[in-house]
């Protein structure tokens, strides 16, 4: 993971906008790197883009629910009520109580995108 982070940092230092794939391509092409290094940079950037979506969903869930990260990581699909826009917290940490919390449309949309990728 450290190497991946270092590659992303290096691309940023070289002037790439890490949220713009065209900018990344330009920077990679301009470097005097061998083909293997360029290929590795592309793989790392692809992982960055894909991981960002999962991380964004997780952070949105933390924001919406106010749950402990351990509680949110332990949720199952059956804990989500899409119609009522609620999440049931059953897997508790730190002596918390079970509860049902509201979730936003944004979080629901992010979850549904993750489900669509699974099938």
Secondary structure, 3 states (H helix, E strand, C coil): CHHHHHHHHHHHHCCCCCCCHHHHHHHHHHCCCCHHHHHHHHHHHHHHHHHHHHHHHHHHHHHHHCCCHHHHHCCCHHHEECCCCEEEECCCCCCCCCEEEECCHHHHHHHHHHHHHHC
